[in-house]
Structure formats: C-alpha cells, structure tokens
Amino acid sequence: MSSLHLSLLILAIAVLIALYLIGRHKANADRPKPSRKRRKREVSGSVKTPPHAAEAADQMDLWKKAPGNGATGGEASGSGTGFDEFGVGQPRRRGEPRLDPILTGQRAAAVAPEPVADSEPDLPPVQPEYIEEPAVPPEAVAEAPVPATPEPPEPPKAIDEKIVAFYIAEREGTYIDGVQIHRALQSAGLRYGDKMKIYERVASDAQGRSKTVFGVASLLKPGHLDPAEASEFSTPGLSMFMVLPGPVAAEQAYEDFLDTGRELAEALNAQLYDTKRAPLTEALAAQLRTEVQGWATDNE
C-alpha cells in the first residue's frame, strides 16, 4: 500500500467520525426541554390538597368545632354545646355535591345525541295515474272462430243375412247311391272342401280371396259327403244352402244356385223342393228371386 492510499484511508475515517458526532449533536438539540413550572413541581414535590379534604376533616373533628368545648376536651356542658346529656350531637345537614360547571357542560354535550340529518328530502307521495281506455262497442269485438268439429265417420251399415235353401230328394223315397251323388256333384262343377267335408261352389271376392258361394251336404247328420266313402255311402237326399252376402252379387249367386239345384235333381232322378218341402215350381222360384232382389236393394 502506498502512502497516498494510506492518507486517503485516514481521511475517510476522519470524515465518518465527524459525520457521526454532528448527527448526534443535532438529535440532542431537537429533543424538547422541560418547562420551568414542570421542573419546579418535580423539585418541590408539593401535592395539591383535594377540595373536599377540609370538609372531611371538619366532619371528623366534631369536638373541636362544637361551641363550649375547650382545648382539653372536657365533658359536654348542656344544650349550648350541640350535644345532649348522652353525648349525641344534633344531626348535620349534608351539603349539595359540588359540581364543576365546565365539566358538567362537557359531559352533557357528550351524552346528548347529535341530530341526524335525513338522507333524503321529504317528497310528496306519488299518486298512481289511471289511464282510462276507450270503450269498445260490442259489435267491434269479433268472436273467436270456433273450429269446426269433424263429423264422426258413419258406422258401417248393419247387413242382415239372408239364407236361401233347397232340398233334393229321390222321387220314390228311396236312398240315392253315394257313387252316383259324387259323380253328379263333380259334373256340376262343385268342389269338395276338406274343412266342412261337403261340396262347395267357390268364387273369388273383390280382394281375390276364395269364398264359398253355396254348399251341398247330405240330409243325414252330420251332412258329410266324403268321396273316400262314396262306395259305402247312400242318403235319401241332399241339402243346398246359400248365405247372403257372399263373394258375388246376390242375384247372380241366386241364379247359379237355382240352376245347380235343377241340374242335380235331374241327374239323380230326384225332385227339387223348397224349405216347406213343397216342389219348387216356377212361381216359387220367381218369388224367391224377388225376395233376393229386395234384400240386395237394402243391403248391397
């Protein structure tokens, strides 16, 4: 270290010490000094006598202030001393408490509530305004349209069924051979039905389904006409029946029914009868035709 560096270091230390001393002196100078009155009170140590101390001493020293009592504290000498013969003094009237008017005013001011100003000014009440709407004449009010109630669909018309029947019997009242019966039925274009085991006239309806127009059965119960039993079978006659409505028109069905009955009666050497067992004449056939036409008018 050179001499120049050492001189600068010593000079810096001296400056720091000088700054520290100057700052401390300034801090002591800024501190407030006690007043004369305060120093005098601390030195003298005097204590101010409370204002009520003298009165308390007077109340405790009753004998000294009683008239007629000496300095030596002798006995009570009568009514002039303020005590009776028993040593009981007259009652003393207690004075009113002394209040400092300044403190009393300050305390009252502290207790009294401060007036609170209204946050909002008083406003007159707002009356609701009623707006009278103009009267609307009754004729101007349009009635809401009532939606038309759809009429319920008409129920399907009830159709009365009509049954037309013929009987075919041998003229002499004998039994007809089974083989002859099956040959005649097949020649008339009738078809055997396995379900009912009878012969049927079959036609297609409007939907193309096969339906029975009329049927032919044996007069003997249960009316079966099984071709497999033809050689061992015989019957006194046949029963023809047709139920309307059927798959074809009623009048057309009746004409086919009548023609088939006549054809079978001729092939079997038999007679065609109505339901009353009367021979079917042209008049009876025409009467039945009229009945079928009337039924068709009412139901088809």
C-alpha positions, 0 to 999 in steps of 0.5 A: 500500500502506498502512502497516498492510499494510506492518507486517503484511508485516514481521511475517510475515517476522519470524515465518518467520525465527524459525520457521526458526532454532528448527527448526534449533536443535532438529535440532542438539540431537537429533543424538547426541554422541560418547562420551568413550572414542570421542573419546579413541581418535580423539585418541590414535590408539593401535592395539591390538597383535594377540595373536599379534604377540609370538609372531611376533616371538619366532619371528623373533628366534631369536638373541636368545632362544637361551641363550649368545648375547650382545648382539653376536651372536657365533658359536654356542658348542656344544650349550648354545646350541640350535644345532649346529656348522652353525648349525641350531637344534633344531626348535620345537614349534608351539603349539595355535591359540588359540581364543576360547571365546565365539566358538567357542560362537557359531559352533557354535550357528550351524552346528548345525541347529535341530530341526524340529518335525513338522507333524503328530502321529504317528497310528496307521495306519488299518486298512481295515474289511471289511464282510462281506455276507450270503450269498445262497442260490442259489435267491434269485438269479433268472436273467436272462430270456433273450429269446426268439429269433424263429423264422426265417420258413419258406422258401417251399415248393419247387413242382415243375412239372408239364407236361401235353401233347397232340398233334393230328394229321390222321387220314390223315397228311396236312398240315392247311391253315394257313387252316383251323388259324387259323380253328379256333384263333380259334373256340376262343377262343385268342389269338395272342401276338406274343412266342412267335408261337403261340396262347395261352389267357390268364387273369388271376392273383390280382394281375390280371396276364395269364398264359398258361394253355396254348399251341398251336404247330405240330409243325414247328420252330420251332412258329410259327403266324403268321396273316400266313402262314396262306395259305402255311402247312400242318403235319401237326399241332399241339402243346398244352402246359400248365405247372403252376402257372399263373394258375388252379387246376390242375384247372380249367386241366386241364379247359379244356385237355382240352376245347380239345384235343377241340374242335380235333381235331374241327374239323380232322378230326384225332385227339387223342393223348397224349405216347406218341402213343397216342389219348387215350381216356377212361381216359387222360384220367381218369388224367391228371386224377388225376395233376393232382389229386395234384400240386395236393394237394402243391403248391397 
